[in-house]
């Protein structure tokens, strides 16, 4: 890839033990330098969506994306999501999301 290239993706999300599919991640990242991508990501769950945005750095172990909002149960969500550098068997990279979520609209839980 060269600077300016955009990569779209859609992947399944699983519980930490890979025992249960919990949602889908979808988004796009644009290469902004040799090892830096600018990303917009949506995590889709049965209870709603969480939107993430920020820089993903290939040359470090993890990157932190901002939680820029949410829908339904996650309405008003803020915080950060750590994206762990891919691991896996070499053929299928596995990204790990660790989410620190703050819900500001508790009424959304009952909608």
C-alpha positions in Angstrom: 0.0 0.0 0.0 1.0 3.6 -0.6 0.1 6.8 1.3 -3.6 7.6 0.6 -4.7 4.1 0.0 -7.9 3.1 1.9 -8.6 -0.4 3.2 -12.2 -1.3 4.1 -13.0 -4.3 6.3 -15.8 -6.2 8.0 -15.0 -8.9 10.6 -16.8 -10.9 13.2 -16.3 -10.0 16.9 -16.0 -12.8 19.5 -15.9 -13.0 23.2 -12.4 -13.0 24.8 -12.4 -16.8 24.9 -13.6 -17.0 21.2 -16.6 -19.0 22.5 -19.3 -16.7 21.3 -19.8 -14.4 18.4 -20.9 -11.1 19.8 -21.0 -8.7 16.8 -19.3 -7.3 13.8 -16.6 -4.7 13.3 -16.7 -2.7 10.1 -14.8 0.3 8.9 -12.1 1.9 6.8 -8.5 2.9 7.4 -6.5 5.2 5.2 -2.7 4.9 5.1 -1.3 8.3 6.3 2.4 7.4 6.5 4.6 4.3 6.1 3.2 2.7 9.3 0.3 4.8 10.3 -3.4 4.4 9.4 -6.2 6.8 10.2 -9.3 4.7 11.0 -13.0 5.0 11.4 -14.6 1.8 12.9 -18.1 0.8 13.9 -18.6 -2.1 16.3 -22.1 -3.6 15.8 -23.7 -5.5 18.7 -27.3 -6.7 19.3 -27.7 -3.8 21.8 -26.4 -1.1 19.5 -23.3 0.3 17.9 -20.0 1.8 19.2 -18.1 4.2 16.9 -14.3 4.4 17.1 -11.9 6.8 15.4 -8.2 7.5 15.5 -4.7 6.5 14.4 -3.5 2.8 14.2 0.2 2.4 14.3 1.7 -0.8 12.8 5.1 -0.4 14.4 3.9 -0.5 18.0 2.2 -3.3 20.1 -1.1 -1.4 20.5 -2.9 1.8 19.6 -5.7 3.7 21.3 -8.8 4.8 19.4 -11.3 7.3 20.7 -14.9 6.1 21.3 -16.7 8.9 19.5 -20.3 7.8 20.2 -22.8 5.0 20.2 -26.4 4.1 19.5 -29.2 2.4 21.4 -27.8 0.9 24.7 -24.5 2.6 23.9 -26.0 6.1 23.2 -23.7 8.8 24.6 -20.8 6.5 24.8 -17.3 8.0 25.3 -13.9 6.6 26.3 -11.2 4.7 24.5 -10.6 1.4 22.9 -7.2 -0.2 22.8 -6.4 -2.1 19.6 -3.8 -4.8 20.2 -1.4 -5.6 17.2 -2.6 -8.6 15.3 -1.8 -12.1 16.4 -2.8 -15.3 14.9 -1.5 -18.2 12.9 0.2 -16.0 10.3 -2.6 -16.3 7.8 -5.4 -14.8 9.8 -4.6 -11.7 11.9 -6.6 -11.4 15.1 -7.1 -7.9 16.4 -8.0 -7.6 20.1 -10.2 -4.7 21.2 -10.1 -3.7 24.9 -12.9 -1.2 25.5 -13.0 1.3 28.4 -16.6 2.6 27.9 -18.4 5.4 29.7 -22.2 5.6 29.2 -23.6 9.1 29.7 -27.2 8.5 28.8 -28.4 5.9 31.3 -32.0 6.2 29.9 -30.7 4.6 26.7 -30.5 1.3 28.6 -34.3 1.1 28.9 -35.2 2.1 25.3 
